[in-house]
Structure formats: structure tokens, C-alpha cells
Amino acid sequence: QKEVEQNSGPLSVPEGAIASLNCTYSDRGSQSFFWYRQYSGKSPELIMSIYSNGDKEDGRFTAQLNKASQYVSLLIRDSQPSDSATYLCAVNYDYKLSFGAGTTVTVRA
Amino acid sequence: EAGVTQFPSHSVIEKGQTVTLRCDPISGHDNLYWYRRVMGKEIKFLLHFVKESKQDESGMPNNRFLAERTGGTYSTLKVQPAELEDSGVYFCATGPQGDTQYFGPGTRLTVL
């Protein structure tokens, strides 16, 4: 059983729309949760972190965490072509990040 | 502020050879991690240093892999002897106190 599961992609959204990315995790002891963005051939870039239940907003990004449901999500509002990338969900337990396989998002102009 | 740097960016070696990967952390980051992504798989944790001490090496696949962090600055990851299944992208990540991790560009290793 995979530790971190992400909704399968690719996800294609029109420019200006909301992209919704989902992630579930298996370890209830997980302590913190991260979203990374990775452009092709580049390093994962940290875009959001969330530690407690609820929503956290940063610009056009909103992360949502529900520990009871072991669920993390990322919303990208007003999607831009520059948001086209692979988004990785990462779950931390004891400083070790477990990653999902990633969801590739394509924003259509 | 300079980010995490890794060297080389690409390495192609023959099976049985030795390769050493290097990671230079963001200045002041005591935590240093190595991860690996093999083709078609998720990024997987290898090990974690705090300064020069190994905190957790539970992800190291076998004793052909040796990581060091002399003086608590840069780190090296040596694979000796390399096998075909070691091919992949090796990422280094560093972080200040806490669990935030910033990734380097990775080293793409190909073992032929």
C-alpha cells in the first residue's frame, strides 16, 4: 500500500479556472504536510506547507488539511499557463518526507 | 541567498564503477537530506544529517551507498560499486531547524 496517494492526472484546466489537487496519506502520525511544484527537469520547489486542520491561503494557492480523513488538498485559483507543472504532495513523519507520485497540471491558454 | 547546489548534474558510469555525488547546502542549514527517484517511482527518502551526524539512514538501500557530511557543511553520497538499479535522480534537500526542506536540482545518474 502506498503511503501517499495523489489523484491521477494529468489535469487540464483553462486559464483562469481553479485547479484542484488531492492527496491522501496512510500514516496517522504524520506531522506536517507540503506541496511542491516541479517543472520538467527541475528541482521540486516548495510552495505550501500546512500543519493544522483547516485552510491556509498564500496568494492564489490554498492548502486544506483534514487529519481525521487523512486528506490534504491544494487549490490553485486563477490558473495561469506558468502553473503548468507537476505538483507533489509530501507528508512528513520524523523529518522524512514521503512523496506521492505527483499530479501533472496543464493550464490551457 | 544561494540555493542548494548539487554536482554533477549528470553522471553516466558503467556497472561496477564508483560515483560520488556532492551536495552543498544553503548556508546555515543544519539539516541535510538525500532522496532518490528511480524511473516511474516516487521520490524516496535515503537519509538525514543534522550537522555532521547521521540522524536517520533507514532509507539507504544497501551497503553500497555511503553518505558523509564532514564538518557539517557539504555532503557526499558515494555508490560503490554501482549497479543498474541505482540509476535515477538523486536529490539533496536542506533545511533550517524544523521540517521545511528545500531541494537542489538533483543529479541524474545513469548506470550502463
Interface residues (C-beta under 8 A of the other chain):
Chain A: K2 V4 Q31 S32 F34 Y36 K42 S43 P44 E45 L46 S49 L88 N92 D94 Y95 K96 L97 S98 F99 G100 A101 G102
Chain B: V4 N31 Y33 Y35 K41 E42 I43 K44 F45 H48 Q55 D56 S58 G59 F91 A93 D99 T100 Q101 Y102 F103 G104 P105 G106
